[in-house]
Amino acid sequence: MKSEAWLGKLGDRLERQIRFLLEADRLKEVVRGSRLASGARHENVAEHSWHLALFAVTLSEWAVAPVNIWRVAQMLLIHDLVEIDCGDTPLFDAERAHAQLEREQIAAKRLFGLLPLDQRTVLLDLWTEFEKAETADARFAKALDRLQPILLNHVVGGGTWTDYEVNETRERRLTCRIAEGSPTLWALAETVFEDAVAHGWLKPAADRRE
């Protein structure tokens, strides 16, 4: 930040909120593996988070259990803020996934720690709830987080499936939790997998019996 002196004139609470929001702007610089639907470029994590919040608003009727859509949208807007410090970890990159949770917990404490205590506690609790995926709200949010890249991979003709030479068995194993949040959206994903295999964008299952 070029100059911070003006922030000191805001009062402690507003200063903390503005510092957090300006820090969150860095999420726009973190690039994901998924492409935009147009295929023009890779999406950044801020775009991904916005898109997921829109998914939640649009698809809430398909949640397996009643959900608080405002809480779901909040989870999706903040769930990847930790990638400001940790970077994006692609679903198919097993090496980078090692110790991912520990790194992200440290990042969450730093980033949400910029906020006033009451907001820090609320957002850190929401982030933790999303990660554990034990509530209806969190399971639906997780389902959407898995569904969005599936749709983007399909519309661009492979995307990260091609990048990581993914087969249908592996894709199903890594995304089957969609069904916990929405059986309807899991059925949608299965339709997409079938079409992607038929087009050669997703490799066939290693064992069709799986």
C-alpha positions as a Markdown table, in Angstrom:
| # | Residue | x | y | z |
|---|---|---|---|---|
| 1 | Met | 0.0 | 0.0 | 0.0 |
| 2 | Lys | 1.6 | 3.3 | -1.1 |
| 3 | Ser | 0.3 | 5.3 | 1.9 |
| 4 | Glu | -1.3 | 4.1 | 5.1 |
| 5 | Ala | -1.4 | 7.3 | 7.2 |
| 6 | Trp | -5.0 | 8.0 | 6.2 |
| 7 | Leu | -6.1 | 4.7 | 7.7 |
| 8 | Gly | -5.2 | 5.9 | 11.2 |
| 9 | Lys | -7.9 | 8.6 | 10.9 |
| 10 | Leu | -10.7 | 6.1 | 10.5 |
| 11 | Gly | -11.0 | 4.7 | 14.1 |
| 12 | Asp | -9.8 | 1.2 | 15.1 |
| 13 | Arg | -12.9 | -0.8 | 13.9 |
| 14 | Leu | -13.3 | 0.8 | 10.5 |
| 15 | Glu | -9.5 | 0.8 | 10.0 |
| 16 | Arg | -9.4 | -3.0 | 10.6 |
| 17 | Gln | -12.3 | -3.6 | 8.3 |
| 18 | Ile | -10.8 | -1.6 | 5.4 |
| 19 | Arg | -7.4 | -3.2 | 5.9 |
| 20 | Phe | -9.1 | -6.6 | 5.7 |
| 21 | Leu | -10.9 | -5.7 | 2.5 |
| 22 | Leu | -7.8 | -4.3 | 0.8 |
| 23 | Glu | -5.9 | -7.4 | 1.8 |
| 24 | Ala | -8.7 | -9.5 | 0.3 |
| 25 | Asp | -8.1 | -7.7 | -3.0 |
| 26 | Arg | -5.0 | -9.8 | -3.4 |
| 27 | Leu | -7.2 | -12.8 | -4.1 |
| 28 | Lys | -7.7 | -11.4 | -7.6 |
| 29 | Glu | -4.0 | -12.2 | -8.3 |
| 30 | Val | -4.2 | -15.9 | -7.4 |
| 31 | Val | -4.8 | -17.9 | -10.6 |
| 32 | Arg | -6.7 | -21.2 | -10.6 |
| 33 | Gly | -6.3 | -24.2 | -12.9 |
| 34 | Ser | -9.9 | -23.9 | -14.2 |
| 35 | Arg | -10.5 | -21.8 | -17.4 |
| 36 | Leu | -13.3 | -19.3 | -17.9 |
| 37 | Ala | -16.3 | -20.8 | -19.7 |
| 38 | Ser | -15.1 | -18.9 | -22.8 |
| 39 | Gly | -11.8 | -20.6 | -22.6 |
| 40 | Ala | -10.1 | -17.2 | -23.0 |
| 41 | Arg | -7.9 | -17.6 | -19.9 |
| 42 | His | -7.7 | -19.2 | -16.4 |
| 43 | Glu | -10.0 | -17.8 | -13.8 |
| 44 | Asn | -8.7 | -16.2 | -10.6 |
| 45 | Val | -9.8 | -17.2 | -7.2 |
| 46 | Ala | -11.8 | -14.1 | -6.5 |
| 47 | Glu | -13.8 | -14.8 | -9.7 |
| 48 | His | -14.3 | -18.4 | -8.6 |
| 49 | Ser | -15.6 | -17.2 | -5.2 |
| 50 | Trp | -18.1 | -14.8 | -6.7 |
| 51 | His | -19.2 | -17.4 | -9.2 |
| 52 | Leu | -19.9 | -19.9 | -6.4 |
| 53 | Ala | -21.9 | -17.4 | -4.4 |
| 54 | Leu | -24.0 | -16.9 | -7.5 |
| 55 | Phe | -24.3 | -20.7 | -7.8 |
| 56 | Ala | -25.7 | -20.7 | -4.2 |
| 57 | Val | -28.3 | -18.1 | -4.9 |
| 58 | Thr | -29.4 | -19.8 | -8.1 |
| 59 | Leu | -29.3 | -23.4 | -7.1 |
| 60 | Ser | -30.4 | -23.3 | -3.4 |
| 61 | Glu | -33.7 | -25.2 | -4.2 |
| 62 | Trp | -31.6 | -28.3 | -5.0 |
| 63 | Ala | -30.0 | -28.6 | -1.5 |
| 64 | Val | -30.6 | -32.0 | 0.1 |
| 65 | Ala | -31.8 | -30.3 | 3.3 |
| 66 | Pro | -33.1 | -26.8 | 4.1 |
| 67 | Val | -30.1 | -24.4 | 4.1 |
| 68 | Asn | -29.5 | -20.8 | 5.1 |
| 69 | Ile | -28.5 | -19.4 | 1.7 |
| 70 | Trp | -26.9 | -16.3 | 3.2 |
| 71 | Arg | -24.6 | -18.4 | 5.4 |
| 72 | Val | -23.8 | -20.6 | 2.3 |
| 73 | Ala | -23.0 | -17.6 | 0.2 |
| 74 | Gln | -20.8 | -16.2 | 3.0 |
| 75 | Met | -18.9 | -19.5 | 3.2 |
| 76 | Leu | -18.3 | -19.5 | -0.5 |
| 77 | Leu | -17.1 | -15.8 | -0.6 |
| 78 | Ile | -14.5 | -16.5 | 2.2 |
| 79 | His | -13.6 | -20.1 | 1.8 |
| 80 | Asp | -10.6 | -19.5 | -0.5 |
| 81 | Leu | -9.3 | -16.3 | 1.1 |
| 82 | Val | -6.5 | -18.4 | 2.6 |
| 83 | Glu | -5.1 | -18.8 | -0.9 |
| 84 | Ile | -3.8 | -15.2 | -0.6 |
| 85 | Asp | -1.0 | -16.8 | 1.5 |
| 86 | Cys | -1.1 | -20.4 | 0.3 |
| 87 | Gly | -1.8 | -20.2 | -3.4 |
| 88 | Asp | -4.3 | -22.4 | -5.2 |
| 89 | Thr | -4.0 | -26.1 | -4.7 |
| 90 | Pro | -5.6 | -27.9 | -7.7 |
| 91 | Leu | -7.9 | -30.8 | -6.8 |
| 92 | Phe | -5.7 | -33.2 | -8.8 |
| 93 | Asp | -2.3 | -32.1 | -7.5 |
| 94 | Ala | -1.6 | -34.6 | -4.7 |
| 95 | Glu | 1.9 | -33.3 | -4.0 |
| 96 | Arg | 0.7 | -29.7 | -3.2 |
| 97 | Ala | -2.2 | -31.0 | -1.2 |
| 98 | His | 0.2 | -32.4 | 1.4 |
| 99 | Ala | -0.1 | -30.4 | 4.6 |
| 100 | Gln | -2.6 | -28.1 | 2.9 |
| 101 | Leu | -4.9 | -27.9 | 5.8 |
| 102 | Glu | -2.2 | -26.8 | 8.3 |
| 103 | Arg | -1.0 | -24.1 | 6.0 |
| 104 | Glu | -4.5 | -22.9 | 5.4 |
| 105 | Gln | -5.4 | -22.8 | 9.1 |
| 106 | Ile | -2.4 | -20.5 | 9.7 |
| 107 | Ala | -3.4 | -18.3 | 6.8 |
| 108 | Ala | -7.0 | -18.1 | 8.0 |
| 109 | Lys | -5.9 | -16.9 | 11.5 |
| 110 | Arg | -3.8 | -14.2 | 9.9 |
| 111 | Leu | -6.3 | -13.0 | 7.4 |
| 112 | Phe | -9.4 | -13.0 | 9.6 |
| 113 | Gly | -7.3 | -11.7 | 12.4 |
| 114 | Leu | -7.2 | -8.4 | 10.6 |
| 115 | Leu | -10.8 | -7.8 | 11.5 |
| 116 | Pro | -12.4 | -6.6 | 14.7 |
| 117 | Leu | -12.8 | -9.5 | 17.2 |
| 118 | Asp | -16.5 | -10.1 | 16.6 |
| 119 | Gln | -16.2 | -10.3 | 12.8 |
| 120 | Arg | -13.0 | -12.3 | 13.1 |
| 121 | Thr | -14.8 | -14.9 | 15.2 |
| 122 | Val | -17.8 | -15.2 | 12.9 |
| 123 | Leu | -15.8 | -15.5 | 9.7 |
| 124 | Leu | -13.2 | -17.9 | 11.1 |
| 125 | Asp | -16.0 | -20.1 | 12.5 |
| 126 | Leu | -17.7 | -20.0 | 9.0 |
| 127 | Trp | -14.5 | -20.9 | 7.3 |
| 128 | Thr | -13.9 | -23.8 | 9.8 |
| 129 | Glu | -17.5 | -25.0 | 9.3 |
| 130 | Phe | -17.0 | -25.1 | 5.5 |
| 131 | Glu | -13.8 | -27.1 | 5.9 |
| 132 | Lys | -15.4 | -29.7 | 8.2 |
| 133 | Ala | -18.5 | -30.0 | 6.0 |
| 134 | Glu | -20.6 | -31.4 | 8.8 |
| 135 | Thr | -23.6 | -29.1 | 8.6 |
| 136 | Ala | -26.3 | -28.9 | 5.8 |
| 137 | Asp | -25.0 | -25.4 | 4.9 |
| 138 | Ala | -21.4 | -26.5 | 4.6 |
| 139 | Arg | -22.2 | -29.7 | 2.7 |
| 140 | Phe | -24.2 | -27.7 | 0.1 |
| 141 | Ala | -21.4 | -25.1 | -0.1 |
| 142 | Lys | -18.9 | -27.9 | -0.7 |
| 143 | Ala | -21.1 | -29.5 | -3.3 |
| 144 | Leu | -21.1 | -26.2 | -5.3 |
| 145 | Asp | -17.4 | -25.8 | -4.9 |
| 146 | Arg | -16.9 | -29.3 | -6.5 |
| 147 | Leu | -19.6 | -28.7 | -9.2 |
| 148 | Gln | -18.4 | -25.5 | -10.7 |
| 149 | Pro | -15.0 | -26.8 | -12.0 |
| 150 | Ile | -16.8 | -29.8 | -13.4 |
| 151 | Leu | -19.0 | -27.6 | -15.5 |
| 152 | Leu | -16.1 | -25.4 | -16.6 |
| 153 | Asn | -13.9 | -28.3 | -17.6 |
| 154 | His | -16.7 | -29.7 | -19.7 |
| 155 | Val | -17.5 | -26.4 | -21.5 |
| 156 | Val | -13.9 | -25.9 | -22.5 |
| 157 | Gly | -13.4 | -29.5 | -23.6 |
| 158 | Gly | -11.2 | -30.9 | -20.9 |
| 159 | Gly | -9.5 | -28.2 | -18.8 |
| 160 | Thr | -7.9 | -29.6 | -15.7 |
| 161 | Trp | -9.0 | -33.1 | -16.7 |
| 162 | Thr | -6.7 | -32.9 | -19.7 |
| 163 | Asp | -3.9 | -31.1 | -17.8 |
| 164 | Tyr | -3.7 | -33.8 | -15.2 |
| 165 | Glu | -4.8 | -36.8 | -17.4 |
| 166 | Val | -7.8 | -37.5 | -15.1 |
| 167 | Asn | -10.0 | -40.6 | -15.6 |
| 168 | Glu | -13.6 | -40.9 | -14.6 |
| 169 | Thr | -12.8 | -43.1 | -11.6 |
| 170 | Arg | -10.6 | -40.5 | -10.1 |
| 171 | Glu | -12.9 | -37.7 | -10.9 |
| 172 | Arg | -15.8 | -39.4 | -9.2 |
| 173 | Arg | -13.8 | -40.3 | -6.2 |
| 174 | Leu | -12.7 | -36.7 | -5.7 |
| 175 | Thr | -16.2 | -35.1 | -6.3 |
| 176 | Cys | -18.7 | -37.7 | -5.0 |
| 177 | Arg | -19.4 | -35.6 | -1.9 |
| 178 | Ile | -21.5 | -33.4 | -4.1 |
| 179 | Ala | -24.2 | -36.0 | -3.4 |
| 180 | Glu | -24.1 | -35.2 | 0.3 |
| 181 | Gly | -25.2 | -31.6 | -0.5 |
| 182 | Ser | -27.4 | -32.3 | -3.4 |
| 183 | Pro | -28.3 | -35.7 | -5.1 |
| 184 | Thr | -29.8 | -33.6 | -7.9 |
| 185 | Leu | -26.6 | -31.8 | -8.6 |
| 186 | Trp | -24.6 | -35.1 | -8.3 |
| 187 | Ala | -26.9 | -36.6 | -11.0 |
| 188 | Leu | -26.1 | -33.5 | -13.1 |
| 189 | Ala | -22.4 | -34.1 | -12.6 |
| 190 | Glu | -22.8 | -37.8 | -13.6 |
| 191 | Thr | -24.4 | -36.7 | -16.8 |
| 192 | Val | -21.5 | -34.3 | -17.5 |
| 193 | Phe | -19.0 | -37.1 | -16.8 |
| 194 | Glu | -20.7 | -39.4 | -19.3 |
| 195 | Asp | -20.7 | -36.8 | -22.0 |
| 196 | Ala | -17.1 | -35.8 | -21.3 |
| 197 | Val | -16.0 | -39.4 | -21.6 |
| 198 | Ala | -17.9 | -39.8 | -24.8 |
| 199 | His | -16.1 | -36.7 | -26.3 |
| 200 | Gly | -12.7 | -37.8 | -25.1 |
| 201 | Trp | -12.3 | -34.9 | -22.6 |
| 202 | Leu | -12.3 | -37.1 | -19.6 |
| 203 | Lys | -10.5 | -40.5 | -19.7 |
| 204 | Pro | -12.7 | -43.6 | -19.3 |
| 205 | Ala | -12.9 | -45.2 | -15.8 |
| 206 | Ala | -9.9 | -47.3 | -15.0 |
| 207 | Asp | -12.3 | -50.1 | -14.1 |
| 208 | Arg | -15.9 | -49.7 | -15.4 |
| 209 | Arg | -17.0 | -51.8 | -12.4 |
| 210 | Glu | -15.9 | -48.9 | -10.0 |
